[in-house]
Amino acid sequence: MSEFIRRVMSGEDRSVKGVALRLATSMIEPGYAIVMRGRNAMYDWGMLRKKGLGRPVISVGNITTGGTGKTPMVRWLAERLGESGVAVLLRGYKGARDGKSDEEMLLAEGLGDKAIVEAGSSRADSGARVLAAKPGVKAFILDDGFQHRQVARDFDLVLVNAADPFGYERVLPRGMLREPLAGLKRADAVVVTRSDQVSRNVLEKIEERIRRCNPDVAIYHARHALVGLVSSRQGRRDLQELQTTRFFAFAGIGNPESFGEQLQELGDENFVGRHWFADHHDYSQRDLDDVVEEARQKNAGFLVTTEKDWVKISRLEAPAEMGIYRVEMEMRFAEGDEERLLGQILQAIGSG
């Protein structure tokens, strides 16, 4: 999401253009909200049928657009369930190339043989393909599955970004909510991600808002921890080098500002510049060349990007004199929350 759109949605942009856009999107918003409420009601009342996949299904999703950290959470869950046989089902996104989206490539590379990763326009068809090839699969994980109600699930895990939790309390296109907040009543558990980026008081207010929609839901807390720098050419570098070498960052993800804040904390004055692209940006050689030139002008020693961006630029010609490092990221939970969440999921799918 561009900074301009964010400022329009939040109401910060008071220009004539910003006010006009808010007025126009506010006129569309009620219709979208009615459609989503009606669709959810039809599934809740059984008027629209859900299709079972023949195995327990865990959905990982969110209620706002982008930036909550679904991919690291899906990877964490697949790694924990991998020994019992699990498959991740996801759909494609814009930016897909060679028939694979960046999320699919990132998960396939990160999980290796720990889990099957299958993408397609129909999650039900993808599940059927997986079972035909690997009948020993014990469970499915739906990536970005909260609004994908055509598939029945045994557990709905919803992620809420603490730094921007409720999409300005407005549904698309006026805000960032993919459906009205009342949809949280379907969640079996909520993980408040990036919980280290806000105060305890803010976390308490977020929890209060969640419980107004779902009083009994289990709430957990996690953060996205940067754990290392990796390059296909230069190998691995310690994060401490961000404190000793000038670097330039670029990314095309849902919430690049949070990524930038983490780098700023680690690198301080050595973080000399950044270039944020739109979410799911499909990089061209020109894009990479432009970023490299910006970094050169800032006298940066190397470039830093996310794992999701790395899978899309790996096919491009990288500069020989300047390394490009991807930041390894892991999901880290508040004390005791990892075990409690995993136990709740295992109990729900009959493996506890």
C-alpha positions as CSV (number, residue, x, y, z in Angstrom):
1,M,0.0,0.0,0.0
2,S,1.4,3.4,-1.0
3,E,1.9,6.1,1.6
4,F,-0.7,8.3,-0.2
5,I,-3.4,5.6,0.0
6,R,-2.5,5.0,3.7
7,R,-2.9,8.8,4.4
8,V,-6.2,8.9,2.5
9,M,-7.6,5.9,4.4
10,S,-6.5,7.1,7.8
11,G,-7.8,10.6,7.1
12,E,-4.4,12.3,7.5
13,D,-4.5,13.6,3.9
14,R,-6.6,16.7,4.0
15,S,-6.0,17.7,0.4
16,V,-8.9,18.2,-2.1
17,K,-7.9,14.9,-3.8
18,G,-7.7,13.0,-0.5
19,V,-11.1,14.3,0.7
20,A,-12.6,13.4,-2.7
21,L,-11.2,9.9,-2.6
22,R,-12.6,9.3,0.9
23,L,-16.0,10.6,-0.2
24,A,-16.0,8.3,-3.2
25,T,-14.9,5.2,-1.4
26,S,-17.3,5.9,1.5
27,M,-20.1,5.7,-1.0
28,I,-19.0,2.3,-2.1
29,E,-18.1,0.9,1.3
30,P,-21.7,0.2,2.5
31,G,-22.4,-2.0,-0.5
32,Y,-19.3,-4.0,0.0
33,A,-20.0,-4.5,3.7
34,I,-23.6,-5.6,3.0
35,V,-22.3,-8.2,0.4
36,M,-19.8,-9.6,2.9
37,R,-22.3,-9.7,5.7
38,G,-24.8,-11.5,3.5
39,R,-22.2,-13.9,2.2
40,N,-21.1,-14.8,5.7
41,A,-24.7,-15.2,6.9
42,M,-25.5,-17.6,4.0
43,Y,-22.5,-19.8,5.1
44,D,-23.4,-19.5,8.8
45,W,-27.0,-20.6,8.1
46,G,-26.0,-23.4,5.8
47,M,-27.5,-21.8,2.7
48,L,-24.1,-22.0,1.0
49,R,-22.3,-25.3,1.5
50,K,-18.7,-25.8,2.5
51,K,-16.6,-28.6,1.0
52,G,-14.6,-30.9,3.2
53,L,-11.1,-31.9,2.1
54,G,-11.1,-35.4,3.7
55,R,-8.5,-34.3,6.3
56,P,-8.5,-31.8,9.2
57,V,-8.1,-28.2,7.9
58,I,-6.4,-25.3,9.7
59,S,-7.0,-21.9,8.2
60,V,-4.4,-19.1,8.7
61,G,-5.8,-15.7,7.7
62,N,-6.5,-12.1,8.6
63,I,-9.3,-9.6,8.6
64,T,-7.4,-6.8,7.0
65,T,-5.5,-6.6,3.7
66,G,-1.8,-7.5,3.9
67,G,0.9,-6.9,6.4
68,T,0.0,-9.3,9.3
69,G,2.7,-11.9,8.6
70,K,0.7,-14.9,7.3
71,T,3.6,-16.5,5.5
72,P,5.9,-16.7,8.6
73,M,3.0,-18.1,10.6
74,V,2.1,-20.7,8.0
75,R,5.7,-21.7,7.8
76,W,5.9,-22.0,11.6
77,L,2.7,-24.1,11.7
78,A,3.8,-26.4,8.8
79,E,7.2,-27.0,10.5
80,R,5.5,-27.9,13.8
81,L,3.1,-30.3,12.1
82,G,5.5,-31.5,9.4
83,E,6.4,-34.8,11.0
84,S,2.7,-35.9,10.9
85,G,2.4,-35.1,7.2
86,V,0.9,-31.7,6.2
87,A,0.1,-29.8,3.0
88,V,-0.2,-26.1,2.6
89,L,-2.8,-25.0,0.1
90,L,-2.7,-21.5,-1.3
91,R,-3.9,-19.4,-4.2
92,G,-1.8,-17.3,-6.6
93,Y,-1.4,-13.6,-6.4
94,K,-0.5,-10.9,-8.8
95,G,3.2,-11.1,-9.5
96,A,3.1,-14.8,-10.1
97,R,5.5,-16.0,-12.7
98,D,6.3,-19.4,-14.2
99,G,3.0,-20.4,-12.7
100,K,4.1,-19.8,-9.1
101,S,3.5,-16.9,-6.8
102,D,6.1,-15.4,-4.5
103,E,4.4,-16.9,-1.5
104,E,4.4,-20.4,-3.0
105,M,8.1,-20.1,-3.9
106,L,9.0,-18.8,-0.5
107,L,7.1,-21.5,1.4
108,A,8.4,-24.3,-0.9
109,E,12.0,-23.1,-0.4
110,G,11.6,-22.6,3.3
111,L,9.8,-25.8,4.1
112,G,11.7,-28.1,1.8
113,D,10.5,-31.7,2.5
114,K,8.8,-30.8,5.7
115,A,5.5,-30.1,4.0
116,I,3.8,-30.2,0.6
117,V,3.1,-26.8,-0.9
118,E,0.2,-26.8,-3.5
119,A,-1.3,-23.7,-5.2
120,G,-4.3,-23.4,-7.5
121,S,-7.4,-21.4,-8.2
122,S,-9.5,-23.9,-6.2
123,R,-8.3,-25.0,-2.7
124,A,-10.7,-27.9,-2.9
125,D,-9.2,-29.1,-6.2
126,S,-5.7,-28.6,-4.8
127,G,-6.5,-30.7,-1.8
128,A,-7.8,-33.5,-4.0
129,R,-4.6,-33.4,-6.1
130,V,-2.5,-33.7,-3.0
131,L,-4.4,-36.6,-1.6
132,A,-4.3,-38.4,-5.0
133,A,-0.5,-38.1,-5.0
134,K,0.2,-38.3,-1.3
135,P,-2.6,-40.1,0.5
136,G,-0.6,-40.2,3.8
137,V,-1.2,-36.4,4.3
138,K,-2.8,-36.0,7.7
139,A,-3.8,-32.3,7.6
140,F,-4.2,-29.2,5.4
141,I,-3.2,-25.6,6.1
142,L,-5.1,-23.0,4.2
143,D,-2.9,-20.0,3.6
144,D,-5.0,-16.8,3.6
145,G,-8.1,-18.8,4.2
146,F,-10.3,-16.8,6.6
147,Q,-12.5,-15.4,3.9
148,H,-12.3,-18.5,1.8
149,R,-15.4,-20.1,3.2
150,Q,-16.0,-22.6,0.4
151,V,-13.7,-25.0,2.2
152,A,-14.7,-26.3,5.7
153,R,-12.1,-26.0,8.4
154,D,-11.5,-27.3,11.8
155,F,-9.6,-24.4,13.1
156,D,-9.6,-20.7,12.2
157,L,-6.4,-18.8,13.2
158,V,-6.6,-15.1,12.6
159,L,-3.7,-12.7,12.6
160,V,-4.0,-9.1,13.7
161,N,-1.1,-6.7,13.2
162,A,-0.6,-4.7,16.4
163,A,0.9,-1.8,14.5
164,D,-2.2,-1.4,12.4
165,P,-4.8,-3.7,13.8
166,F,-8.3,-3.0,12.4
167,G,-7.8,-1.2,9.0
168,Y,-9.1,2.1,10.3
169,E,-12.4,0.3,11.3
170,R,-13.6,0.7,7.7
171,V,-14.1,-2.0,5.0
172,L,-12.7,-1.9,1.5
173,P,-12.3,0.3,-0.4
174,R,-12.7,3.0,2.3
175,G,-10.5,1.2,4.8
176,M,-8.4,-2.0,4.9
177,L,-10.9,-4.4,6.4
178,R,-11.7,-7.4,4.1
179,E,-15.0,-7.9,6.0
180,P,-16.7,-6.2,8.9
181,L,-15.0,-6.8,12.3
182,A,-17.9,-8.9,13.4
183,G,-16.3,-11.7,11.3
184,L,-13.9,-12.2,14.2
185,K,-16.6,-14.2,15.9
186,R,-15.6,-17.1,13.6
187,A,-12.0,-17.2,14.9
188,D,-10.9,-20.0,17.2
189,A,-7.7,-18.1,18.0
190,V,-6.2,-14.7,17.3
191,V,-2.5,-14.0,17.2
192,V,-1.5,-10.4,17.7
193,T,1.6,-10.1,15.5
194,R,4.3,-7.4,15.8
195,S,3.2,-7.1,19.4
196,D,6.7,-5.8,20.3
197,Q,6.1,-2.6,18.3
198,V,3.4,-1.2,20.5
199,S,3.0,-0.5,24.2
200,R,1.2,-2.8,26.7
201,N,-1.6,-0.3,26.9
202,V,-2.2,-0.4,23.1
203,L,-2.1,-4.3,23.3
204,E,-4.8,-4.2,26.0
205,K,-7.0,-2.0,23.8
206,I,-6.5,-4.3,20.8
207,E,-7.5,-7.3,23.0
208,E,-10.6,-5.4,24.3
209,R,-11.7,-4.7,20.7
210,I,-11.2,-8.3,19.7
211,R,-13.2,-9.6,22.6
212,R,-16.1,-7.2,21.8
213,C,-16.5,-9.3,18.7
214,N,-15.6,-12.7,20.2
215,P,-15.6,-12.8,24.0
216,D,-14.2,-16.3,24.4
217,V,-11.5,-16.4,21.7
218,A,-8.0,-17.3,22.7
219,I,-5.5,-14.5,22.1
220,Y,-1.8,-14.9,21.7
221,H,1.1,-12.6,21.1
222,A,4.0,-12.9,18.7
223,R,6.7,-10.8,17.0
224,H,8.6,-11.2,13.7
225,A,12.2,-11.6,14.8
226,L,15.0,-10.9,12.3
227,V,17.6,-13.6,12.9
228,G,20.2,-13.3,10.1
229,L,21.4,-12.1,6.7
230,V,21.8,-14.5,3.8
231,S,23.1,-14.0,0.3
232,S,23.5,-16.6,-2.5
233,R,26.9,-15.2,-3.4
234,Q,28.4,-13.9,-0.1
235,G,26.9,-16.5,2.2
236,R,25.7,-15.6,5.7
237,R,26.3,-12.4,7.7
238,D,25.5,-11.6,11.3
239,L,22.9,-9.0,12.0
240,Q,25.5,-7.1,14.0
241,E,27.0,-6.0,10.6
242,L,24.0,-3.7,10.3
243,Q,25.7,-1.7,13.1
244,T,29.0,-1.4,11.3
245,T,28.3,-1.1,7.6
246,R,26.1,1.3,5.7
247,F,23.1,-0.5,4.0
248,F,20.1,0.3,1.8
249,A,16.8,-1.5,2.0
250,F,14.1,-2.2,-0.5
251,A,10.9,-4.3,-0.4
252,G,7.5,-4.8,-2.0
253,I,5.4,-6.2,0.9
254,G,2.1,-5.3,2.6
255,N,3.7,-3.4,5.5
256,P,7.2,-2.2,4.6
257,E,7.2,0.5,7.3
258,S,7.4,-2.2,10.0
259,F,10.3,-3.9,8.2
260,G,12.0,-0.5,8.0
261,E,11.5,0.2,11.7
262,Q,13.1,-3.2,12.6
263,L,16.1,-2.4,10.4
264,Q,16.3,1.1,11.9
265,E,16.5,-0.4,15.4
266,L,19.3,-2.7,14.3
267,G,21.3,-0.4,12.1
268,D,20.5,3.1,13.4
269,E,22.6,5.6,11.4
270,N,24.0,2.9,9.0
271,F,20.5,2.6,7.6
272,V,21.1,5.1,4.8
273,G,18.0,4.7,2.6
274,R,15.0,2.7,1.4
275,H,12.8,2.1,-1.6
276,W,9.4,0.7,-1.0
277,F,7.5,-0.9,-3.9
278,A,3.8,-1.9,-4.0
279,D,2.8,-5.2,-2.3
280,H,3.6,-8.3,-4.5
281,H,5.6,-6.1,-6.9
282,D,7.0,-8.1,-9.8
283,Y,10.6,-6.8,-10.2
284,S,12.1,-6.0,-13.5
285,Q,15.8,-5.6,-14.2
286,R,15.3,-1.9,-14.4
287,D,13.7,-1.9,-10.9
288,L,16.8,-3.6,-9.5
289,D,19.2,-1.4,-11.4
290,D,17.4,1.7,-10.1
291,V,17.6,0.4,-6.5
292,V,21.3,-0.4,-6.8
293,E,22.0,3.1,-8.2
294,E,20.1,4.7,-5.2
295,A,22.2,2.6,-2.9
296,R,25.4,3.7,-4.6
297,Q,24.4,7.3,-4.3
298,K,24.0,6.7,-0.5
299,N,27.4,5.0,-0.4
300,A,25.8,1.8,0.9
301,G,28.0,-1.3,1.4
302,F,25.2,-3.7,0.6
303,L,21.4,-4.1,0.0
304,V,18.9,-5.6,2.3
305,T,15.5,-7.0,1.4
306,T,12.9,-9.5,2.6
307,E,12.7,-13.2,1.9
308,K,9.5,-12.7,-0.1
309,D,11.2,-10.1,-2.3
310,W,14.3,-12.2,-2.7
311,V,12.5,-15.1,-4.5
312,K,11.4,-12.6,-7.1
313,I,14.8,-10.9,-7.7
314,S,16.8,-14.1,-7.7
315,R,16.3,-14.5,-11.4
316,L,17.7,-11.0,-12.1
317,E,21.3,-10.0,-12.7
318,A,22.7,-8.7,-9.4
319,P,25.5,-6.2,-9.1
320,A,28.9,-8.0,-8.6
321,E,30.3,-5.2,-6.4
322,M,27.3,-4.9,-4.0
323,G,25.8,-7.8,-2.2
324,I,22.1,-8.3,-1.8
325,Y,21.1,-10.0,1.4
326,R,17.7,-11.3,2.4
327,V,16.7,-11.1,6.1
328,E,15.8,-14.3,7.7
329,M,12.7,-13.9,9.8
330,E,11.2,-16.2,12.5
331,M,7.9,-16.1,14.4
332,R,8.7,-15.7,18.1
333,F,5.9,-16.0,20.6
334,A,5.3,-14.5,24.0
335,E,6.3,-16.8,26.9
336,G,4.1,-19.9,26.9
337,D,2.0,-18.8,23.9
338,E,3.7,-21.1,21.4
339,E,3.0,-24.2,23.4
340,R,-0.6,-23.2,24.2
341,L,-1.5,-22.3,20.6
342,L,0.0,-25.5,19.2
343,G,-1.8,-27.5,21.9
344,Q,-5.1,-25.8,21.0
345,I,-4.7,-26.6,17.3
346,L,-3.7,-30.2,17.9
347,Q,-6.7,-30.7,20.1
348,A,-9.0,-29.2,17.4
349,I,-7.7,-31.5,14.6
350,G,-7.8,-34.6,16.8
351,S,-4.0,-34.9,17.3
352,G,-3.8,-33.7,20.9
